[in-house]
Amino acid sequence: CGDLLGPALRLLRLAPPPPEPSLLEVPRLAGSDALSEERLLELCAALLETDYGAERPELLADSFTFTGPVVGPLGKAEFLSSYGESNLREAFPDLEYSYRDVRVCPFDVNRVWYTYSRSGTHSATLRLLGSSYPPTGKRWQAPPECG
């Protein structure tokens, strides 16, 4: 269905163009390139503590890609640019991520998975994906996500 629906929606200008093929390539590493579990967890913590690498871009590989439910895949530069334009922490000053279940993937070399649930109060204008949303004063509780 996706092989037919995507091109049809693109013809009607209801879907974005397909991503660059290089963004869809998953880098494959040999088992000999595996970092220790301790090092992987250390790097994962550093990435999360620096706002997904936005504060320390060197934590992201040059081949880094981001794909979300409604955006992506984005290369490193595009991700850092679009992520930098959002202001989640300003719009939700009490934002919490509630990270848990951090684990090294047994199937994919150098991959770490974690579960998180974001919550916070929408207290200031939110800028996201080129749009602005005025504060509502409402508490937001997102469902669990895996990263």
TIPA-908246 format. One line per field, with one value per residue (C-alpha): residue number from 1; residue in one letter; x, y, z. Coordinates in Angstrom, 2 decimals, m for minus. Layout:
BEGIN
pos NUM|...
code A|...
px X|...
py Y|...
pz Z|...
// end
This chain:
BEGIN
pos 1|2|3|4|5|6|7|8|9|10|11|12|13|14|15|16|17|18|19|20|21|22|23|24|25|26|27|28|29|30|31|32|33|34|35|36|37|38|39|40|41|42|43|44|45|46|47|48|49|50|51|52|53|54|55|56|57|58|59|60|61|62|63|64|65|66|67|68|69|70|71|72|73|74|75|76|77|78|79|80|81|82|83|84|85|86|87|88|89|90|91|92|93|94|95|96|97|98|99|100|101|102|103|104|105|106|107|108|109|110|111|112|113|114|115|116|117|118|119|120|121|122|123|124|125|126|127|128|129|130|131|132|133|134|135|136|137|138|139|140|141|142|143|144|145|146|147
code C|G|D|L|L|G|P|A|L|R|L|L|R|L|A|P|P|P|P|E|P|S|L|L|E|V|P|R|L|A|G|S|D|A|L|S|E|E|R|L|L|E|L|C|A|A|L|L|E|T|D|Y|G|A|E|R|P|E|L|L|A|D|S|F|T|F|T|G|P|V|V|G|P|L|G|K|A|E|F|L|S|S|Y|G|E|S|N|L|R|E|A|F|P|D|L|E|Y|S|Y|R|D|V|R|V|C|P|F|D|V|N|R|V|W|Y|T|Y|S|R|S|G|T|H|S|A|T|L|R|L|L|G|S|S|Y|P|P|T|G|K|R|W|Q|A|P|P|E|C|G
px 0.00|2.84|4.45|1.28|m0.11|3.05|3.58|m0.15|m0.26|2.90|1.25|m1.66|0.83|m0.56|2.70|6.28|8.87|10.66|13.80|17.29|18.24|21.39|19.20|17.47|20.69|21.27|24.97|26.10|28.89|30.83|30.78|34.45|33.36|31.18|31.73|31.52|28.11|29.49|30.70|27.42|25.41|27.83|27.37|23.59|23.48|25.64|23.34|20.20|21.84|22.79|19.30|19.80|23.18|21.88|24.25|27.14|26.79|30.05|28.13|26.21|27.98|28.30|26.06|23.40|19.78|16.61|13.21|10.12|6.46|5.75|9.20|12.30|14.50|16.74|20.51|22.64|22.74|19.01|18.14|20.27|18.76|15.12|15.61|17.24|14.19|11.86|11.58|10.04|11.91|10.77|7.16|7.07|9.36|8.58|9.22|10.19|11.19|11.00|13.61|13.59|14.41|17.76|19.26|21.84|20.27|21.31|20.68|22.12|25.77|26.20|22.47|20.91|17.17|15.29|11.68|10.47|7.26|7.28|5.09|4.89|2.68|2.25|3.15|4.68|4.36|5.54|7.49|7.47|7.98|7.54|4.31|3.62|1.11|0.01|0.21|m2.82|m1.83|m2.75|m0.70|0.58|1.27|2.64|2.33|5.49|7.90|10.98|14.12
py 0.00|2.42|1.85|3.16|5.63|7.75|8.50|9.11|11.60|13.29|13.75|15.48|17.56|16.08|14.41|15.65|14.47|11.22|11.60|11.43|7.74|8.21|9.13|5.75|3.74|2.14|2.08|m1.47|m2.09|m5.26|m6.84|m5.88|m2.19|m2.69|m0.34|m1.68|m1.61|0.84|3.23|2.99|3.87|6.73|8.14|7.72|9.65|12.42|12.64|12.93|15.44|17.69|17.92|15.09|16.48|19.99|21.40|19.12|18.28|16.31|13.57|12.94|11.01|12.73|9.94|10.64|10.65|11.43|10.06|10.91|10.10|13.22|14.45|12.99|11.45|14.44|14.50|15.85|19.51|19.61|17.96|20.41|23.35|22.29|21.10|24.43|26.29|24.54|25.75|22.91|23.80|27.44|26.57|23.86|25.16|22.18|19.68|16.21|13.27|10.43|8.20|4.50|1.04|2.10|m0.96|m1.93|m3.60|m7.26|m7.29|m4.01|m3.10|0.13|0.85|1.85|1.93|3.77|4.50|7.93|9.85|13.63|15.84|19.53|22.60|24.67|28.07|30.00|30.16|26.91|27.06|23.73|22.75|26.33|27.00|28.83|27.81|30.21|28.97|27.07|26.59|22.92|20.02|17.78|14.09|12.23|8.46|6.38|6.45|4.41|6.16
pz 0.00|0.90|m2.51|m4.17|m1.65|m1.21|m4.92|m5.43|m2.56|m3.86|m7.28|m5.53|m3.50|m0.28|0.76|0.94|m1.56|m0.71|1.42|m0.04|m0.45|1.68|4.67|4.47|4.65|8.05|8.93|9.60|12.06|12.62|16.05|16.36|16.30|19.38|22.29|25.82|27.49|30.06|27.32|25.42|28.53|29.26|25.74|25.94|29.23|27.71|24.69|26.84|29.21|26.27|24.79|22.30|21.27|20.48|23.12|22.04|18.33|18.39|20.19|16.95|14.19|10.81|9.46|12.15|10.97|12.91|11.99|14.02|13.61|11.52|10.48|8.89|8.07|8.81|8.50|11.36|10.23|9.43|12.76|14.76|12.89|13.29|16.88|17.72|16.41|18.86|22.43|24.44|27.64|27.45|26.64|29.33|32.10|34.33|31.51|32.70|30.52|33.09|31.41|32.31|30.96|29.49|27.79|25.20|22.18|21.91|18.14|16.80|17.48|19.47|19.83|23.15|23.73|26.48|27.38|28.40|29.06|28.78|30.91|31.69|31.88|28.71|30.23|27.31|23.51|21.91|18.64|16.82|13.17|11.95|13.89|17.16|19.80|22.57|26.17|27.44|31.09|30.68|31.94|29.12|29.66|26.62|26.27|26.71|23.76|23.01|21.81
// end
